[in-house]
Each structure stands twice: as C-alpha cells, then as structure tokens.
Amino acid sequence: MIENMGNEQSAEQLYLELLKKAILFEIWIEHERNFPSSDNYVFNPVPEKRETGSDWPPIAHSMIGRERMNHLHQCLESVIRENVPGDFIETGVWRGGSCIFMRGFLKAHRITDRTVWVADSFEGLPLPDPNYPVDQGGVWHMYDFLRVSLETVIDNFKRYSLLDDQVSFLKGWFKDTLPKAPIQKIALARLDGDMYSSTWDSLSNLYDKISLGGYIIIDDYILPCCASAVHDFRNQFGIDDAIIKIGKEPCSAAYWRKTKERSKAVLKPHTV
Ligand SMILES: C[S@@+](CC[C@H](N)C(=O)[O-])C[C@H]1O[C@@H](n2cnc3c(N)ncnc32)[C@H](O)[C@@H]1O
C-alpha cells in the first residue's frame, strides 16, 4: 500500500509523494483562503475536503483530492507491475495536475516508451448538445473557473520540469480530437469531463484502444449525467466488468478494469 510504506520508501516513492503534495497544494492549503473567484464561488479549502476532492481549489493544480490521486497512483503502479501495455490519457484535465502526476510517475520509474495524453478543450465544458437529453439544462459551460488555457497547462508542466516529448496535448472538443488522436494503445484512461456527452465521447472513442487489464477511471461517477453515460455505454456493449467505487462514502469516482473486448453494437448514445 502506498500510504503504509513508512521509512522504507525509496527516493522514487518520496519524489512521487512530494509531487502529490505539491499538485494538491496540501503543504500550503491555508494560503488558498480568501482567493477571489470569477464565478462568485466561495472557497473553503480545508484538509478534509482536499482529502476527498470535494472542493474547487483556487491554487492547486488538480481538484481530484488525495484519495483519488492515491488511487491513480496505485493503478499506475499496477500497470507497470503487470506489464499492461499502452499510454496514459486523461480526458478533462483542467490545470493538468493528474497528467503532471502521470508524467512524474513515468519519470520516477525511468519509463520512456509510454506517453501521457492530455485531452481538453482548454476553454471549459461544452454547451449541452441537443443529441444528449441528459445534459439539457446543465450550466457547466458557464463556469469560468473550469476554463484553463493550453498555455497555462503547458506552463504548469514546466513548473515541475515535466514537459517533454512524452506529453502530448489534444486540444479541442473530445468528439473532434479523440476519433483522430494518433494513440495506439491505452493502459489507463482517466475520464473527467463531467457531462454525459463528454463521458460518452471519451468511452466510445477510446474503449477499443484500452488494453486488456487496462483501467477506466470515471472521476464523476457520482454525477447522474456521467453515471448514465457509463451505464448506457456498458449496457449497449455488453461490458460487465465490476464497477468499483473509489475512496470513502459517498464515493464520487469509480473504475473498472477491462477484461474483454466490447461486443459490436451500433454506436449510438441514448437519446430519450
Ligand atoms: C472537472 S475538470 C477536470 C479536473 C482535472 N482532471 C483535475 O485533475 O483537476 C473538467 C475538464 O473537462 C474539460 N471538458 C469537459 N468536457 C469536455 C469536452 N467535451 N471536450 C473537451 N474538454 C472537456 C473542461 O475543459 C475541464 O478542463
């Protein structure tokens, strides 16, 4: 277990632990108070919320919190321990922190044959698409807080000295970038686009590239729109791998490991 390594931690493990603390801004969390937000959002950064990823941090480079960051770390360790082939991708990166951790993980383990794919509009969430009724009435696209430019994310990678040719950016809406992304194989896909459409577009374009044994992490499983996309996709393609919740109740995220290819069905999201 990552948390229980005590004094026996290697330099690589110590680096990754420090990287998590920096990305999550845990060390300086009290300095995040009183930050102005363009959305009138009231920040209340406290360690308990950072643990579960249930706050929107004014400064931290990821909002997923410690539980989900540790879980991501455990999945990455499992991928290399079990030789699951492929790259790592996050769809919905915000300030880039989860992807920065993935790149740091590869560097710590001196792995040079895997890429971290960083997929985002870099301009926030899309307007609800009428083809996805579940998303209608949603206001995610109105949040300036969720708009982080490509330049800012690149700059964040540079701050950790983790920007290099093992990081590839896919800028644009998932429905446009993912179908033509030059990705061969994926060992771990982290889906964090909140909406039905964003989750559906990620699953439908990436699933066939995920290796057997690979991880599919659904950050927003607690959101009914996101969970609907997951269940519709799994039902439509006969995917019955166990969905496992991440963290303490009420768990906001979940994941499964792919054990078999999906059945071939007409690729169509639910429209009613
Ligand atoms: C909740 S944030 C992601 C948080 C991030 N994973 C972290 O570690 O803090 C959601 C991100 O998804 C992106 N996004 C959502 N739907 C999208 C879509 N359909 N196409 C492109 N980007 C999308 C938004 O721009 C935003 O950056």
The ligand as an SDF file (V2000), in Angstrom:
LIG
                    3D

 27 29  0  0  0  0  0  0  0  0999 V2000
  -13.5270   18.8250  -13.5900 C   0  0  0  0  0  0  0  0  0  0  0  0
  -12.3980   19.4450  -14.7370 S   0  0  0  0  0  0  0  0  0  0  0  0
  -11.1040   18.2310  -14.7320 C   0  0  0  0  0  0  0  0  0  0  0  0
  -10.2890   18.1580  -13.4410 C   0  0  0  0  0  0  0  0  0  0  0  0
   -8.9110   17.5330  -13.6050 C   0  0  0  0  0  0  0  0  0  0  0  0
   -8.9710   16.1880  -14.0780 N   0  0  0  0  0  0  0  0  0  0  0  0
   -8.0660   17.6170  -12.3530 C   0  0  0  0  0  0  0  0  0  0  0  0
   -7.1780   16.7680  -12.1790 O   0  0  0  0  0  0  0  0  0  0  0  0
   -8.2390   18.5360  -11.5640 O   0  0  0  0  0  0  0  0  0  0  0  0
  -13.2140   19.1410  -16.2830 C   0  0  0  0  0  0  0  0  0  0  0  0
  -12.4050   19.4850  -17.5110 C   0  0  0  0  0  0  0  0  0  0  0  0
  -13.0200   18.8260  -18.6160 O   0  0  0  0  0  0  0  0  0  0  0  0
  -12.9390   19.6280  -19.7660 C   0  0  0  0  0  0  0  0  0  0  0  0
  -14.0100   19.1460  -20.6730 N   0  0  0  0  0  0  0  0  0  0  0  0
  -15.2290   18.6830  -20.2950 C   0  0  0  0  0  0  0  0  0  0  0  0
  -15.9290   18.2510  -21.3600 N   0  0  0  0  0  0  0  0  0  0  0  0
  -15.1300   18.4110  -22.4430 C   0  0  0  0  0  0  0  0  0  0  0  0
  -15.2830   18.0970  -23.8300 C   0  0  0  0  0  0  0  0  0  0  0  0
  -16.4150   17.5480  -24.3080 N   0  0  0  0  0  0  0  0  0  0  0  0
  -14.2560   18.3570  -24.6660 N   0  0  0  0  0  0  0  0  0  0  0  0
  -13.1150   18.9120  -24.1930 C   0  0  0  0  0  0  0  0  0  0  0  0
  -12.9020   19.2340  -22.8710 N   0  0  0  0  0  0  0  0  0  0  0  0
  -13.8980   18.9740  -21.9940 C   0  0  0  0  0  0  0  0  0  0  0  0
  -13.0750   21.0430  -19.2390 C   0  0  0  0  0  0  0  0  0  0  0  0
  -12.4910   21.9880  -20.0990 O   0  0  0  0  0  0  0  0  0  0  0  0
  -12.3540   20.9500  -17.8850 C   0  0  0  0  0  0  0  0  0  0  0  0
  -10.9980   21.3400  -18.0220 O   0  0  0  0  0  0  0  0  0  0  0  0
  1  2  1  0
  2  3  1  0
  2 10  1  0
  3  4  1  0
  4  5  1  0
  5  6  1  0
  5  7  1  0
  7  8  2  0
  7  9  1  0
 10 11  1  0
 11 12  1  0
 11 26  1  0
 12 13  1  0
 13 14  1  0
 13 24  1  0
 14 15  1  0
 14 23  1  0
 15 16  2  0
 16 17  1  0
 17 18  1  0
 17 23  2  0
 18 19  1  0
 18 20  2  0
 20 21  1  0
 21 22  2  0
 22 23  1  0
 24 25  1  0
 24 26  1  0
 26 27  1  0
M  CHG  2   2   1   9  -1
M  END
$$$$
